[in-house]
């Protein structure tokens, strides 16, 4: 039972401190209060007032007044009101001469040192300096106009020590607060960046899969329409529509599998590892879209193997998003995709003829054109996306920086990418 009460007492002290932005453990203020009580008790003993009825015994409730009000009633006192009872008790004790037959020095001035340390550590340097000045005044008044103070140079130094100790505790607490705020800010930034990365990956995956699925469904619808016009036989139309719908079903199932894997990786951490797509996979991407019904012409030049994994993934995602936009906004046009890699640069160009409607710029990051711009910025590439005469042009140009990203390099928003011989986490 006693341990439970003690723990509650400790928790109450720390709650009172934390509510006002003071992150000291419970034992720091307790040492201050305990030191003040010890100094008062020793000073009363030196004045033969500890065990006999004496007005000086009122110095004990004076010292306890501020802690009881703050901890017992939850009333936080300003620094001057918190220090006032202890300063009055110290002045009262110093007005009575101690008996130093059994002690070389008086303990009453030690109370002043604890008060200075407590105010400085809790309320700051200026309040601590003010209380320290008042403490020096009380000490000087007792030496000049009172019974005198034995060892006044030692007591003067103790006041300075109290101020320094309080200042050190204050600096340490503020440094801890600054570190916590910095870590919280870094965590928030990392969380935001991770959310944007996940949003881009899911958007690219869903947009591409839906675009290819819609192309297959459009092909099936056209096949059935040809039956009505007599362009093809019913059997041929059914076979063509069935094949298109089967391809659409396959793309949809694959997309659902990828989405489940992505969500599972978010919830459970890294699971089975799968290689991320790269620049060499753009050709397969083009074939998939072309087979779905969107006419795509592809030209490739240079050694794609020299592209770092991060750069290859970024180019693949930009090509994926661009083709999805073509399928959405200009499904009847022909898309021209070209990828060229040289020793000092790389360039990806996607061009298609506009079908009257122009793609609208996405409103937020991680979707549409804004997502492509974000990926290009992460790669250090220049991206142009917009009308070019009667065409819509997406032009990505990478300089030397984008080609020098090492294997295993981490790009903000893209995550850590594997080396050429290793596999990375699935997107």
Secondary structure, DSSP 8 states (H G I E B T S, - for coil): -HHHHHHHHHHHHHHHHHTTT----HHHHHHHHHHHHHHHHHHHHHTT-SSS--GGGHHHHHHHHHHIIIIIS-----HHHHHHHHHHHHHHHHTS----SS-SS-SHHHHHHHHHHHHHHHH-HHHHHHHHHHHHHHHHHHHHHSS--TTHHHHHHHHHHHHHHHHHHHHHHHHHHHHHHHHHHHHHHHHHHHHHHHHHHHHHHHHHHHHHHHHHHHHHHHHHHHHHHTSS-HHHHHHHHHHHHHHHHHHHHHHHHHHHHHHHHHHH---S------GGGHHHHHHHHHHTT--EEEEEES-GGGS-HHHHHHHHHHHHHHHHHHHHH-TTS-EEEEEEE-SS-EEEEEEEE--S------SSTTSHHHHHHHHHHHHTEEEEEEEETTEEEEEEEE-HHHH---TT-EETTTEE---TTS-----
